[in-house]
């Protein structure tokens, strides 16, 4: 495993890519309404990239055809945007996006509730936010990745929800996916110890049921769904490990 430790100058460049990633994440999430197609969300990313002269990190990454991932309801991650896929009232819409600029990437996601009134669905989304907060709060120099995963997992399990294990967080920087792997579960004191200059994507994927922890990939070879087709929520921030803790690079600060 080779973990890229960024210099101060590299971190400054990455901050800009992450700031823009957060900006387009929120543009997309705030635009989601019933009747909109997931392809129209993709169009927002295309227009943003044209306007700012940047590139969408996910476009053609390992052949992915969209400029962001849009996953709905039982779809956990990697949903392909389409002008034929219409967002409906009651949907859980996950927008996952990154921007590549000056040699570095950001990576961030939100789950949007479209007219959701079901208390358990709302609780799932709020718990997933809490999982992300717990994972970030656990980060710091010398902290093990097992500690981070344990912090995330405990919040989900105490709420009675499942934690996807087939798909996890990761390092992010010069490429969208770098070492180390960042699981959303773990045992304290195990796995790699975090070091200042590391940049990681923390992204809990939490499911309504324990059976939903197991996932399948649809025939499009991309879209990941819960095996029992239960609902899933997903939130993600890119985080920098600092000398005395960590810094969220994909702000705003009041999110999630």
Secondary structure, DSSP 8 states (H G I E B T S, - for coil): -------HHHHHHHHHHHHHHHHHHHHHHHH--TT-BHHHHHHHHHHHHHHHT-EETTTTGGG--SSSEEEETTEEE--B--TT-B--TT-EEEEEE-EEETTEE--EEEEEESS---HHHHHHHHHHHHHHHHHHHH--TT-BHHHHHHHHHHHHHHTT-EE--SS-EEE-SSSSSEEEEE-S---TT-S-B--TT-EEEE--EEESSSGGGSEEE-TTS--EEETT---EEE-BEEEEE-SSSEEESS--TT--
